[in-house]
Amino acid sequence: MSSYHSYKDEELTTAVNQADFGAYEELVDRKKGELYRISSALTREHIRAEQLLQDTIAAVWYECRKSEDQEMDVPLLFMQTLLILDKKRQSRSRQNLSSMEAISMELRDADENTSESLPVKQMISQQSKQIEQAINRMPASVRQVFLLTYLAEKDSSEMATYIGKTETLVTRYLQQAMTILAMEIGENSEDILRSLLRKHYEEERERIEINLHTGKVEAAVQQGLTEARKERSFNQYSKRRVYRWSFIGAMLIIVSAAILYMFTDSRSPADLHQPLNAEGTLVTPDMSYWKRTMKQEQGLERRLNEGDYQPIGQVLPENNGLRLIIDGAMDTSTGFILWYTLENVGGTEAPLLDNGLIRNRSNKIEIGSGDSGEEGIHYITKGNKTQGRLTVSLSNNASTDLLAVEKEVSITANAHDKRFRYAEFVMDIPTFPEKPMKTIDVNEHFTIQEQEYYIKYISMSTQNTRIRVEAVGAKNQSEADDAVGRLVDPSLYVVNKSILGTSRKSHSLLESYGSDLIFESIYYEEYTELSLQVEGFKKLEGDYVSFIIDSNTGGVMHSDMNLPKYMRISTATNEETLYLHYPLENRDRYGIYGNFMDGGGNRYKISGSIKKKDEILYKLPNVPYVQPLSFRFYEKNESELNQKEEDPSVHNRLTIPMVKK
């Protein structure tokens, strides 16, 4: 690349547009530092930053080659492509880590190998935790602008150029981000908030610079260039073969089009999306994509054939050259599915839907999000139009009071023609007619610690699932309800066996109401077996001891005298997990119940444990709890004392089969 050292950036850009790969290598070398800083700011983790940088380098060369008839601003294209790829990354992994990442993180936690930890330092102060929680609640574009401002230290004019918007809109995004942050922290002074952010990101910025100066970025840069070379070689090879395959390709297109026509809606294209009112906000819905995707999933296809869906045809206001039509919706146990048509009315490239979320209409706080992967966003593109479906679900951690507020759906999308364009669409939550309740007679008895119970029936609605459990021998209804309330950590276990394999899912108890155990709805779930699992039975007196702690301050508020001293809460290196440290002491013979409660009465599940030499680390979800947290411990019997495992989810577990198809 030495022959290009004397070139100015503008001259390198011209050479790149003329397919000069050597010039491209030189331009990448000059921009790699800035690209890595932004990649690190957006991903917050070195390995993901390397992957984003690598993908960007390969993708930009491809875009330049694809647009040979256009003069591309390559440095700007670097930034725009990086932002687009980051949005796609967020939509794929917004809520969950991949299974491989989760396993690797558990191994790092178990080994306490701090050198392999994520770059965001373990949060010590409550304010630092609140900052990260606020960032996680920000919409994708707001989050990008926020991190570019306070971590990558970009100004408004630069960001406006990157995202193809005005500085006014960038300022609005920042204001929205600071509003979310102020609500989370409880501090309205912008000067104080900025001071907190500077301190919060100081070490992370230093770590990014260290990675650059020690050459940790070079491998990703070279891999990105290697991928770009492969694309270059493939394009050269494919041009030599294009004529040989042109006739066969044309025939395949004709046959495919004929097959596609047979499986799509019988109406002609002229009948689809026809205005149904003068304002043009309501059109005839396009059902073609519904029918194609429904055939892949028997449960959804059956519901479609039975008319169990809601045609909509709503046209949302055009935003930044993009138009979104909601063709229809279908209710699910935890949310709903939207079928949509997304049009790039201001360009020729097919737009992409980023994601969707459910939020409180008044304060814009997120209470549900779009699922990613196979269960989430599906789409096909044709010309400047994209058809697809989006599954949106309420958060598992959303409290009952929060779910009762007036809600709205926010959907984000983008297009990339000559510049990156972003749009946000807001709509009301779809309404669905009330479905008839399903009732299944069970008539099963079980006994736990000398108390006999009778499972009478299961009732299913779109709101919840209720299991009627009656205490045999109770003298009155109050005594019967009390006996049901003393069942420890009941859960609904759902098994579905099909030709594709066996799936298993456990639903935790939402609440106990009289003789009813209430779980989240499984109205639309496919299942072959249903079981009730119970962890134990609380005696009237002396059944358990309690430990109460404030996980924010670490202050112990109550600990029964027989429990080990020095129990405490810490944060795992992945920051998505808290640890309850339980010392191993021979004189203490207590195990822990699998569920615990916060100060607001919300139940949470201990997700597992790691056994150390002198203690057990019980894993807790790192969410914004209402303080304090209450844990219950039970006195072990002799058989449990001889067990080697310290899994809080298996002691005294009883599984009662209820339904088997």
Order of alpha helices (4+ residues) and beta strands (2+ residues): alpha-alpha-alpha-alpha-alpha-alpha-alpha-alpha-alpha-alpha-alpha-alpha-alpha-beta-beta-beta-beta-beta-beta-beta-alpha-beta-beta-beta-beta-beta-alpha-beta-beta-beta-beta-beta-beta-beta-beta-beta-beta-beta-beta-beta-beta-beta-beta-beta-alpha-beta
